[in-house]
């Protein structure tokens, strides 16, 4: 339950603990920039559905890795834990990426904070677009009860796809999702946003 992926590059160095929904992006950044001083360990993306479990899962990894690394960092926003993640990280003296969630730091935290229109937006990233059917549609039971779509998404006005890659297939999927939900659609290519900066710094 705790570990979905471990990318071991060295003994010692730094450790980056990341959400499983960021695994592909984090590993790509590490490999592209040859961050040989950095190990990566990802927690299950499914924890998004039970955010109250994230702090304990993080603490288990932090406890088990004590004394093994020069420094440890965390690639999680608050992610609906009401400060739970930050309380655990404060206990261990660990820093995390700034921002309330991955949509914010992929968009760029400053830009996200300044955009008031996003309050009524339902966000997709590459991961959430690719895995929407299994991760959202089926998880919420909308495959069996499609009449619940209005109840679940009725307060949203548009789907905003914050893309990490220029992938035509994912763009088509995002448009299909917006149509399925009866919402307007907006595409924003942002690449890795603030995540790229953060991961590069952790590997120094």
C-alpha positions as a Markdown table, in Angstrom:
| # | Residue | x | y | z |
|---|---|---|---|---|
| 1 | Unk | 0.0 | 0.0 | 0.0 |
| 2 | Unk | 2.8 | 2.4 | 0.9 |
| 3 | Unk | 5.1 | 2.0 | -2.2 |
| 4 | Unk | 4.1 | 2.0 | -5.8 |
| 5 | Unk | 7.5 | 2.9 | -7.3 |
| 6 | Unk | 11.0 | 3.3 | -6.1 |
| 7 | Unk | 13.7 | 4.7 | -8.3 |
| 8 | Unk | 17.0 | 3.9 | -6.6 |
| 9 | Unk | 20.0 | 5.7 | -8.0 |
| 10 | Unk | 22.5 | 5.8 | -5.2 |
| 11 | Unk | 23.2 | 5.1 | -1.5 |
| 12 | Unk | 23.0 | 8.4 | 0.4 |
| 13 | Unk | 22.2 | 11.6 | -1.4 |
| 14 | Unk | 18.7 | 13.0 | -1.2 |
| 15 | Unk | 15.2 | 11.4 | -1.2 |
| 16 | Unk | 12.1 | 12.7 | -2.9 |
| 17 | Unk | 8.8 | 11.3 | -1.8 |
| 18 | Unk | 6.1 | 12.0 | -4.4 |
| 19 | Unk | 2.5 | 11.3 | -5.1 |
| 20 | Unk | 2.0 | 8.4 | -7.5 |
| 21 | Unk | 0.0 | 10.6 | -9.9 |
| 22 | Unk | 3.3 | 12.5 | -10.4 |
| 23 | Unk | 5.5 | 9.5 | -10.9 |
| 24 | Unk | 5.9 | 9.8 | -14.7 |
| 25 | Unk | 6.7 | 13.5 | -14.6 |
| 26 | Unk | 9.1 | 13.3 | -11.6 |
| 27 | Unk | 11.0 | 10.4 | -13.1 |
| 28 | Unk | 11.3 | 12.2 | -16.5 |
| 29 | Unk | 12.7 | 15.3 | -14.8 |
| 30 | Unk | 15.2 | 13.2 | -12.9 |
| 31 | Unk | 16.4 | 11.3 | -15.9 |
| 32 | Unk | 16.5 | 14.3 | -18.3 |
| 33 | Unk | 18.6 | 16.3 | -15.9 |
| 34 | Unk | 20.7 | 13.3 | -14.7 |
| 35 | Unk | 19.9 | 13.9 | -11.1 |
| 36 | Unk | 22.1 | 11.1 | -9.8 |
| 37 | Unk | 22.0 | 12.5 | -6.3 |
| 38 | Unk | 18.3 | 11.8 | -5.9 |
| 39 | Unk | 16.2 | 8.7 | -5.1 |
| 40 | Unk | 12.5 | 8.8 | -5.7 |
| 41 | Unk | 9.8 | 6.9 | -3.8 |
| 42 | Unk | 6.1 | 7.3 | -4.8 |
| 43 | Unk | 3.0 | 6.7 | -2.7 |
| 44 | Unk | -0.1 | 5.2 | -4.4 |
| 45 | Unk | -2.1 | 7.6 | -6.5 |
| 46 | Unk | -5.3 | 6.1 | -5.1 |
| 47 | Unk | -4.6 | 7.9 | -1.8 |
| 48 | Unk | -6.2 | 10.9 | -3.6 |
| 49 | Unk | -9.6 | 9.3 | -2.8 |
| 50 | Unk | -8.7 | 9.0 | 0.9 |
| 51 | Unk | -6.5 | 12.1 | 1.7 |
| 52 | Unk | -6.8 | 11.5 | 5.4 |
| 53 | Unk | -4.5 | 8.5 | 4.9 |
| 54 | Unk | -1.7 | 10.4 | 3.2 |
| 55 | Unk | 0.0 | 11.9 | 6.3 |
| 56 | Unk | 0.3 | 8.4 | 7.9 |
| 57 | Unk | 1.7 | 6.9 | 4.7 |
| 58 | Unk | 4.2 | 9.8 | 4.4 |
| 59 | Unk | 5.2 | 9.4 | 8.0 |
| 60 | Unk | 5.9 | 5.7 | 7.5 |
| 61 | Unk | 8.3 | 6.4 | 4.7 |
| 62 | Unk | 10.0 | 9.2 | 6.6 |
| 63 | Unk | 10.4 | 7.0 | 9.7 |
| 64 | Unk | 11.8 | 4.1 | 7.7 |
| 65 | Unk | 14.3 | 6.3 | 5.8 |
| 66 | Unk | 15.7 | 8.2 | 8.8 |
| 67 | Unk | 19.5 | 8.4 | 8.6 |
| 68 | Unk | 19.7 | 7.1 | 5.1 |
| 69 | Unk | 19.7 | 10.4 | 3.2 |
| 70 | Unk | 21.4 | 13.8 | 3.4 |
| 71 | Unk | 18.0 | 15.5 | 2.9 |
| 72 | Unk | 14.4 | 14.5 | 2.2 |
| 73 | Unk | 11.8 | 16.4 | 0.1 |
| 74 | Unk | 8.1 | 15.8 | -0.6 |
| 75 | Unk | 6.2 | 16.4 | -3.9 |
| 76 | Unk | 2.7 | 16.8 | -2.5 |
| 77 | Unk | 0.4 | 19.8 | -2.2 |
| 78 | Unk | -1.8 | 19.9 | 0.9 |
| 79 | Unk | -4.1 | 17.7 | -1.2 |
| 80 | Unk | -7.2 | 18.0 | 1.0 |
| 81 | Unk | -5.4 | 16.9 | 4.2 |
| 82 | Unk | -6.3 | 20.2 | 6.0 |
| 83 | Unk | -2.7 | 20.7 | 7.0 |
| 84 | Unk | -2.1 | 17.1 | 7.9 |
| 85 | Unk | 0.8 | 16.7 | 5.6 |
| 86 | Unk | 2.5 | 19.8 | 6.8 |
| 87 | Unk | 2.2 | 18.7 | 10.4 |
| 88 | Unk | 4.0 | 15.4 | 9.6 |
| 89 | Unk | 6.7 | 17.2 | 7.6 |
| 90 | Unk | 7.3 | 19.7 | 10.4 |
| 91 | Unk | 7.9 | 16.9 | 12.8 |
| 92 | Unk | 10.7 | 15.5 | 10.6 |
| 93 | Unk | 12.0 | 18.8 | 9.4 |
| 94 | Unk | 11.2 | 18.1 | 5.7 |
| 95 | Unk | 10.2 | 20.6 | 3.0 |
| 96 | Unk | 7.5 | 20.1 | 0.4 |
| 97 | Unk | 6.7 | 21.8 | -2.9 |
| 98 | Unk | 4.6 | 24.9 | -2.4 |
| 99 | Unk | 1.0 | 24.9 | -3.4 |
| 100 | Unk | -2.4 | 23.4 | -2.3 |
| 101 | Unk | -2.4 | 20.7 | -5.0 |
| 102 | Unk | -0.7 | 19.5 | -8.2 |
| 103 | Unk | -3.1 | 21.5 | -10.4 |
| 104 | Unk | -1.7 | 24.7 | -8.8 |
| 105 | Unk | 2.0 | 23.9 | -9.1 |
| 106 | Unk | 1.6 | 22.5 | -12.7 |
| 107 | Unk | -0.2 | 25.8 | -13.6 |
| 108 | Unk | 2.4 | 27.8 | -11.6 |
| 109 | Unk | 1.3 | 28.7 | -8.1 |
| 110 | Unk | 1.4 | 32.4 | -8.6 |
| 111 | Unk | -0.6 | 32.2 | -11.8 |
| 112 | Unk | -3.1 | 29.8 | -10.2 |
| 113 | Unk | -3.6 | 32.1 | -7.2 |
| 114 | Unk | -4.3 | 35.1 | -9.4 |
| 115 | Unk | -6.8 | 33.4 | -11.6 |
| 116 | Unk | -10.2 | 33.8 | -10.0 |
| 117 | Unk | -12.0 | 32.1 | -12.8 |
| 118 | Unk | -10.5 | 28.7 | -11.8 |
| 119 | Unk | -12.8 | 28.5 | -8.7 |
| 120 | Unk | -15.5 | 26.9 | -10.9 |
| 121 | Unk | -13.1 | 24.8 | -13.0 |
| 122 | Unk | -12.6 | 21.0 | -12.9 |
| 123 | Unk | -8.9 | 20.3 | -13.6 |
| 124 | Unk | -7.2 | 17.6 | -15.5 |
| 125 | Unk | -3.5 | 16.8 | -15.7 |
| 126 | Unk | -2.0 | 14.3 | -18.1 |
| 127 | Unk | -2.4 | 11.6 | -15.4 |
| 128 | Unk | -6.0 | 12.4 | -14.5 |
| 129 | Unk | -6.9 | 12.7 | -18.2 |
| 130 | Unk | -5.4 | 9.4 | -19.1 |
| 131 | Unk | -6.9 | 7.6 | -16.1 |
| 132 | Unk | -10.2 | 9.5 | -15.8 |
| 133 | Unk | -12.5 | 6.6 | -16.5 |
| 134 | Unk | -10.9 | 4.3 | -13.9 |
| 135 | Unk | -9.8 | 6.9 | -11.4 |
| 136 | Unk | -12.9 | 9.1 | -11.4 |
| 137 | Unk | -15.8 | 7.9 | -13.5 |
| 138 | Unk | -15.8 | 4.3 | -12.2 |
| 139 | Unk | -14.6 | 5.3 | -8.7 |
| 140 | Unk | -17.6 | 7.6 | -8.3 |
| 141 | Unk | -19.9 | 5.0 | -9.7 |
| 142 | Unk | -20.9 | 7.2 | -12.6 |
| 143 | Unk | -20.5 | 4.3 | -15.0 |
| 144 | Unk | -23.5 | 2.7 | -13.2 |
| 145 | Unk | -25.4 | 5.8 | -12.3 |
| 146 | Unk | -24.8 | 8.4 | -15.1 |
| 147 | Unk | -27.7 | 10.5 | -13.8 |
| 148 | Unk | -25.4 | 11.5 | -10.9 |
| 149 | Unk | -23.1 | 13.5 | -13.2 |
| 150 | Unk | -25.1 | 16.7 | -12.6 |
| 151 | Unk | -25.0 | 16.2 | -8.9 |
| 152 | Unk | -21.3 | 15.6 | -8.8 |
| 153 | Unk | -20.2 | 18.2 | -11.4 |
| 154 | Unk | -23.1 | 20.6 | -11.4 |
| 155 | Unk | -21.2 | 23.4 | -9.6 |
| 156 | Unk | -18.4 | 23.4 | -12.3 |
| 157 | Unk | -18.5 | 25.6 | -15.4 |
| 158 | Unk | -15.6 | 24.2 | -17.4 |
| 159 | Unk | -13.0 | 21.5 | -17.7 |
| 160 | Unk | -9.4 | 22.9 | -17.7 |
| 161 | Unk | -6.8 | 20.5 | -19.0 |
| 162 | Unk | -3.4 | 21.6 | -17.7 |
| 163 | Unk | -1.1 | 19.6 | -20.0 |
| 164 | Unk | 2.4 | 18.4 | -19.2 |
| 165 | Unk | 3.0 | 17.0 | -22.7 |
| 166 | Unk | 1.7 | 17.9 | -26.1 |
| 167 | Unk | -0.3 | 14.8 | -26.7 |
| 168 | Unk | -3.1 | 14.9 | -29.3 |
| 169 | Unk | -4.7 | 11.7 | -27.9 |
| 170 | Unk | -4.9 | 13.2 | -24.4 |
| 171 | Unk | -6.3 | 16.5 | -25.8 |
| 172 | Unk | -9.0 | 14.6 | -27.6 |
| 173 | Unk | -9.7 | 12.6 | -24.4 |
| 174 | Unk | -10.0 | 15.8 | -22.4 |
| 175 | Unk | -12.4 | 17.3 | -24.8 |
| 176 | Unk | -14.5 | 14.1 | -24.7 |
| 177 | Unk | -14.5 | 14.3 | -20.9 |
| 178 | Unk | -15.7 | 17.9 | -21.0 |
| 179 | Unk | -18.5 | 17.0 | -23.4 |
| 180 | Unk | -19.5 | 14.0 | -21.2 |
| 181 | Unk | -19.7 | 16.3 | -18.2 |
| 182 | Unk | -21.6 | 19.0 | -20.1 |
| 183 | Unk | -19.0 | 21.6 | -19.4 |
| 184 | Unk | -17.0 | 24.1 | -21.4 |
| 185 | Unk | -13.4 | 23.1 | -22.3 |
| 186 | Unk | -10.1 | 24.9 | -22.0 |
| 187 | Unk | -6.6 | 23.6 | -22.9 |
| 188 | Unk | -3.4 | 25.0 | -21.3 |
| 189 | Unk | 0.0 | 23.6 | -22.0 |
| 190 | Unk | 2.1 | 24.3 | -19.0 |
| 191 | Unk | 4.8 | 21.5 | -19.1 |
| 192 | Unk | 6.0 | 20.7 | -15.6 |
| 193 | Unk | 5.5 | 24.2 | -14.1 |
| 194 | Unk | 6.8 | 24.7 | -10.6 |
| 195 | Unk | 7.3 | 20.9 | -10.2 |
| 196 | Unk | 10.3 | 21.0 | -12.6 |
| 197 | Unk | 12.0 | 23.7 | -10.6 |
| 198 | Unk | 11.4 | 21.9 | -7.3 |
| 199 | Unk | 12.6 | 18.5 | -8.5 |
| 200 | Unk | 15.8 | 20.0 | -9.9 |
| 201 | Unk | 16.5 | 21.7 | -6.7 |
| 202 | Unk | 16.0 | 18.6 | -4.6 |
| 203 | Unk | 18.6 | 16.8 | -6.8 |
| 204 | Unk | 21.4 | 19.2 | -6.1 |
